[in-house]
Amino acid sequence: MALEFTDSNFEELVLKSDKPVLVDFWAEWCGPCRQVGPLVEELSKEYEGKAVIGKVDVEANSEISVQFGIRNIPTILFFKGGELVDKQVGYAPKATLAAKIDALL
């Protein structure tokens, strides 16, 4: 199951992770976000133990959203070693997201 990243746990779970991290920035009212959500859940199961995968509700966690300049959702950020290394704005098929994770493993 995808983790829920918040303003208070983002540094610990994402920036200090020893594994690659996928962060899905989303909101309840966002149609494309509802298409990406199930893909993120599937990836979280498939990459369990290899990568950290989670979501940030932009409505509830504006601090992180502002910090990373999230203006459009869904936006998926990829981190490795605490550094932002890749980004996907808008809907992307599961294979595209998986390929981006694989590149970081």
N, C-alpha and C positions, 0 to 999 in steps of 0.2 A: 504494500500500500504506500502511495506517495506520502511523504512527510508534509506537514504544514509549517512552512517557514514564516516567521513573524519578525517584526522590528526587534524584538528582544532576543530571539534565538538565532538570527541570521548569521552573525559573526561566528558563533560556536559551531553551528551545523554546516555552514557553507564555506566561509573563509578559512576556517581552521581544519577542514576535512582533509584527510590523507588520501581520499579517493576523488575521482572526477565527480562534478556535481552538475545536474541539470535543474534549472529553476524556471518554472512556468509562472509568469505573471498573468493573472486572469481576474475576471470579475463575474459575478452571478448573472448580470444582465447582458453579457457579451456573447452573441451567437457563435462566432468562430471559436471562442474559448470553450464552449460546450462541445465542440467537435474535437478539439485538441485534448480536453480533459481525459477521456477514456484511453487515448493513446499514451498519455503520461502515466496513467495507472498501469497499463500493460507493461510499459517499459520498466516501471519500478519493480515489478515482479520478475521480469526477465533479467534485470541487471542487479538483483539483490545480492549484496556482498561484494559487488564489483564497482558499483557507482552509487552515489546518493542522488535520489530523485525526489523532488518536492515542488510545492506550489506556494505562491504568494498571492493572497487576496489583496489587490491594489486598493480596494476601498478601506480595508482595515489596517493596512500597513503602508501608509503613505511615505514614511521616512525612507524605507528601502527603495521604493519606486522613484522618489526624487533623487536619491543618491546615485542611481544607475540610469537616470534620464528616461524612464519608461513613459512614452507618450502615446504609444499605440499598443493595444492588446489584442490577441495574445502576443507576448514577447517571451521568447525562451532564451535564457542566458546559460552559457556553459562555462564552468570554472574548473581550473586545475591548479593545485598548489596555492589556493587563495586568490588567484588572478583570473580576471575575466578573459577568456581566450576565444570565444565564439558567440554568435548571436543569430537568432532566427526570429524575424518579425512576421507576424501573420501565420495563417494555417500552413502546416507542412505535413506531408505524409509520414507515417511511422518510420518507414525505411530511411527517410532523410534524417530524422532525429536519431535513429539508431546508428547511422553511419557517423554522425557527429560525436556520439558517445564513444563508439569504437575507436575513433581517431585519437581519443584522449586516454585510452586504456594502455 
